[in-house]
Amino acid sequence: MSDALVALLTYRSELDTATAKALVARLGGTVVTVTGTTHTAADGEVVLAGNAAGVDVTLPAPTADAKVTVVNTGAAGTVTVDTPGAETINGAATASLTAQYSVVRLVSDGTNWFEI
């Protein structure tokens, strides 16, 4: 439920980050706002990342049914999503979010990560 809500609230929305975070938190989601250039995500997080210099988000080690959502909230800069080791994201080493408000919702099968 929180993944869909974050996508709705942040994609072409006039809601600010604080309002989006409050609404997601009411549904039991964990929202993390990243303004620096790196972040290591945890299972269940919704990561709102935006920085003109770019942001590298490292996923947690894959466990069955782990979920992470990453949103590029920055007007400039690429958010790169990476795995902590040799795991893949849809068969690739990384996923890149280049457009503002682009979203990737990921789930793990215990070995790799897949976009849903």
FIGUDO-54207 format. One record per residue: x, y negated, z of N, C-alpha, C, CB in turn; residue in three letters. Coordinates in steps of 0.02 Angstrom, whole numbers, padded with zeros to 5 digits, always signed. Atoms other than C-alpha are relative to their C-alpha. Glycine has a CB too. Layout:
<nodes>
XYZXYZXYZXYZALA/...
</nodes>
This chain:
<nodes>
+00041+00059+00000+00000+00000+00000+00043-00063+00000-00046+00000+00059MET/-00040+00060-00003+00138-00125+00042+00036-00015-00065+00051+00006+00055SER/-00032+00011+00064+00226-00100-00126-00046-00038-00047+00022+00067-00032ASP/+00048+00033+00045+00070-00149-00222-00013-00071+00023-00065+00040-00002ALA/+00012+00067-00026+00040-00296-00108+00058-00047-00013-00015+00003+00074LEU/-00058+00043+00013+00216-00364-00124+00003-00019-00073+00065+00036+00021VAL/+00000+00015+00071+00207-00350-00312-00054-00052-00016-00012+00064-00042ALA/+00054+00048+00012+00041-00442-00311+00017-00068+00027-00065+00026+00032LEU/-00013+00064-00033+00100-00576-00192+00059-00038-00029+00011+00011+00072LEU/-00060+00034+00023+00268-00612-00270+00004-00009-00075+00060+00038+00022THR/-00005+00006+00073+00241-00587-00456-00048-00054-00023-00017+00067-00034TYR/+00037+00057+00025+00184-00753-00527-00052-00025+00050-00034+00018-00065ARG/+00044+00021-00054+00109-00802-00362+00021-00067+00025+00000+00052+00056SER/-00017+00064-00031+00100-00969-00276+00013+00008+00074-00056-00050-00012GLU/-00014-00010-00070+00125-00889-00106+00074-00005+00013-00027+00069+00024LEU/-00070+00004-00018+00287-00929-00019+00021+00066+00033+00014-00060+00048ASP/-00027-00062-00027+00400-00792+00049-00027+00014+00070+00076-00003+00002THR/+00023-00011-00069+00344-00817+00230-00071+00027+00001+00003-00066+00040ALA/+00069-00023+00003+00161-00793+00185-00003+00072-00026-00042-00046-00045THR/-00002-00068+00027+00200-00639+00080+00024+00049+00052+00045+00003-00063ALA/-00027-00043-00053+00303-00566+00223-00052+00013+00054+00063-00031+00031LYS/+00050-00008-00053+00165-00596+00349-00056+00048-00022-00030-00068+00018ALA/+00053-00044+00025+00035-00511+00240+00023+00073-00005-00025-00023-00068LEU/-00026-00068+00006+00145-00360+00206+00010+00030+00070+00067+00001-00039VAL/-00011-00025-00068+00192-00345+00390-00065+00023+00033+00033-00054+00043ALA/+00064-00020-00028+00008-00335+00436-00020+00069-00023-00054-00050-00020ARG/+00016-00067+00026-00002-00177+00330+00053+00051+00022-00005-00002-00076LEU/-00050-00047-00025+00148-00099+00418+00063+00005-00040-00030+00066+00005GLY/-00061-00002+00040+00282-00136+00289+00057-00036+00036-00011-00032-00068GLY/-00059+00035-00026+00459-00192+00331+00027-00043-00056+00054+00050+00026THR/-00022+00047+00051+00505-00347+00232+00065-00032+00022-00053-00054-00014VAL/-00065+00030-00014+00685-00409+00223+00013-00052-00054+00056+00054+00003VAL/-00018+00053+00047+00732-00575+00143+00076-00005-00001-00033-00068+00020THR/-00072+00002+00009+00909-00577+00073+00018-00064-00037+00026+00063-00038VAL/-00023+00061+00034+00991-00744+00033+00074+00003-00014-00016-00061+00043THR/-00071-00010+00013+01171-00682+00035+00010+00039-00065+00033+00037+00058GLY/-00015-00035+00063+01254-00580-00101-00001+00076+00006+00066-00021-00026THR/+00003-00073-00007+01242-00404-00027-00052+00019+00053+00069+00029+00019THR/+00047-00027-00050+01115-00298+00068-00001+00076-00007-00071-00030-00008HIS/+00009-00072+00000+01106-00115+00117-00071+00013+00024+00053+00037+00044THR/+00070-00010-00016+00923-00064+00113-00009+00062+00043-00041+00007-00065ALA/+00020-00058-00039+00837+00058+00230-00065+00028-00029-00010-00020+00075ALA/+00062-00032+00024+00697+00180+00192-00060-00041+00023-00004+00073+00027ASP/+00061+00036-00016+00530+00091+00186+00005-00075-00008-00020+00015+00068GLY/-00007+00072+00006+00600-00083+00156-00028-00027-00065+00072-00019+00006GLU/+00016+00041+00058+00531-00212+00038+00051-00056+00003-00075-00028+00001VAL/-00056+00047+00000+00684-00316-00008-00017-00058-00047+00066+00035-00022VAL/+00010+00061+00040+00653-00495-00067+00068-00033-00007-00053-00049+00033LEU/-00068+00022+00010+00820-00544-00143+00003-00055-00052+00045+00058-00021ALA/-00008+00053+00048+00866-00706-00227+00060-00043+00017-00062-00043-00003GLY/-00060+00040-00009+01032-00795-00248+00027-00015-00070+00053+00037+00045ASN/-00025+00019+00067+01100-00891-00398+00064+00037-00017+00012-00075-00003ALA/-00063-00037+00012+01265-00797-00377-00013+00075-00013+00047-00008+00059ALA/+00017-00070+00008+01173-00630-00389+00000+00036+00067+00049+00034-00048GLY/+00005-00040-00061+01133-00498-00258+00010+00073-00018-00069-00011+00036VAL/-00009-00073+00007+01192-00318-00243-00037+00033+00058+00076+00020+00000ASP/+00039-00037-00050+01066-00207-00152+00020+00074-00006-00077-00010-00010VAL/-00018-00070-00002+01129-00035-00102-00055+00040+00033+00068+00011+00037THR/+00053-00042-00027+00997+00098-00076+00028+00044+00056-00031+00044-00056LEU/-00023-00048-00050+01004+00215+00073+00015+00067-00033-00052+00008+00057PRO/-00011-00068+00025+01064+00394+00051-00068+00031-00015+00041+00044+00050ALA/+00066-00026+00018+00923+00485-00038-00023+00056+00047+00001+00025-00071PRO/+00034-00053-00037+00804+00587+00068-00068+00008-00031-00005-00016+00077THR/+00065-00013+00033+00643+00668+00009-00052-00051+00022-00025+00072+00017ALA/+00054+00048-00010+00503+00540-00008+00021-00068+00027-00051+00029+00045ASP/-00022+00066-00021+00611+00391+00042-00024-00050-00053+00078-00004+00009ALA/+00025+00051+00045+00545+00229-00034+00032-00067+00015-00077-00005+00004LYS/-00027+00068-00006+00622+00058-00066-00028-00041-00059+00079-00001+00000VAL/+00022+00046+00052+00551-00090-00162+00046-00060+00001-00074-00022+00009THR/-00044+00059+00005+00663-00231-00225-00032-00050-00047+00072+00020-00025VAL/+00029+00054+00039+00599-00398-00290+00053-00054-00010-00064-00030+00034VAL/-00045+00057+00014+00707-00531-00375-00040-00064+00008+00032+00005-00073ASN/+00037+00062-00013+00641-00692-00299+00037-00062-00024-00014-00005+00074THR/-00041+00057+00019+00780-00803-00367-00016-00026-00070+00072+00018+00003GLY/+00010+00030+00066+00759-00924-00511+00058+00014-00046-00012-00075+00007ALA/-00059-00017+00039+00934-00878-00567+00037+00055+00036+00047-00063-00010ALA/-00040-00053-00031+01052-00733-00536-00034+00068-00009+00010-00014+00074GLY/+00024-00068+00009+01035-00546-00562+00003+00038+00066+00042+00036-00054THR/+00000-00045-00057+00987-00424-00426+00018+00069-00027-00069+00000+00039VAL/-00022-00066+00022+01082-00260-00451-00014+00049+00056+00076-00001-00018THR/+00016-00052-00048+01016-00106-00363+00046+00059-00014-00076+00021-00003VAL/-00050-00052+00007+01146+00029-00332-00012+00055+00051+00072-00028+00008ASP/+00004-00054-00048+01156+00197-00245+00063+00001+00042-00010+00069-00037THR/-00059+00000-00043+01276+00232-00102+00056+00047-00023-00020+00017+00069PRO/-00050-00048+00023+01368+00369-00197-00010+00016-00074-00004+00065+00041GLY/+00006-00022+00070+01354+00470-00358-00073+00010-00021+00039+00064-00011ALA/+00070-00008+00018+01163+00473-00353-00018-00047-00057-00046-00013+00062GLU/+00021+00043+00055+01067+00395-00497-00069-00030+00013-00001+00040-00066THR/+00065+00032+00002+00919+00282-00525-00027+00010-00070+00004-00078+00019ILE/+00026-00017+00066+00816+00352-00669+00056+00024-00046-00036-00059-00032ASN/-00055-00026+00040+00977+00437-00728+00057-00048-00012-00026+00023-00064GLY/-00052+00051+00010+01079+00276-00727+00034-00015+00066-00030-00065-00030ALA/-00038+00017-00061+01209+00213-00604-00032-00057+00039+00071-00018-00019ALA/+00031+00058-00033+01114+00051-00567-00065-00018-00034+00049-00060+00001THR/+00059+00033+00030+00954-00045-00599+00011-00075+00007-00068+00024+00033ALA/-00010+00072-00001+00959-00230-00642-00066-00037-00006+00048-00022-00055SER/+00058+00043+00003+00825-00359-00607+00025-00069-00020-00039-00002+00069LEU/-00028+00063+00025+00865-00511-00714-00051-00057+00001+00025+00010-00070THR/+00051+00052+00002+00700-00605-00718-00028-00014+00070-00058+00019-00048ALA/+00031+00017-00064+00627-00699-00571-00066+00037+00007-00011-00076+00006GLN/+00060-00038-00018+00488-00597-00488-00002+00070-00031-00061-00038-00021TYR/-00001-00070+00024+00541-00435-00573+00005+00045+00061+00059+00013-00050SER/+00006-00046-00057+00509-00285-00461+00020+00070-00022-00073+00000+00028VAL/-00011-00071+00011+00574-00107-00450-00021+00036+00064+00076+00015-00018VAL/+00023-00041-00055+00486+00019-00338+00031+00069-00009-00078+00005+00003ARG/-00038-00062+00007+00592+00172-00304-00021+00051+00052+00075-00014+00006LEU/+00013-00056-00046+00560+00343-00226+00055+00052-00013-00072+00030-00010VAL/-00053-00050+00006+00687+00480-00192-00029+00070+00004+00053-00009+00054SER/+00018-00071-00006+00671+00667-00219+00047+00036+00047+00001+00033-00070ASP/-00050-00030-00046+00810+00696-00092+00068+00005-00032-00023+00068+00022GLY/-00063-00004+00035+00945+00696-00225+00015-00065-00038+00000+00059-00049THR/-00007+00061+00040+00917+00543-00337-00059-00046+00013+00005+00016-00076ASN/+00053+00049-00006+00805+00390-00352-00036-00008-00067+00029-00068+00023TRP/+00041+00007+00060+00662+00362-00475-00047-00060+00008-00040+00064-00013PHE/+00047+00056+00001+00560+00210-00523-00071+00026-00003+00015-00048-00059GLU/+00071-00020+00002+00374+00227-00489-00042-00058-00021-00023+00026+00067ILE/
</nodes>
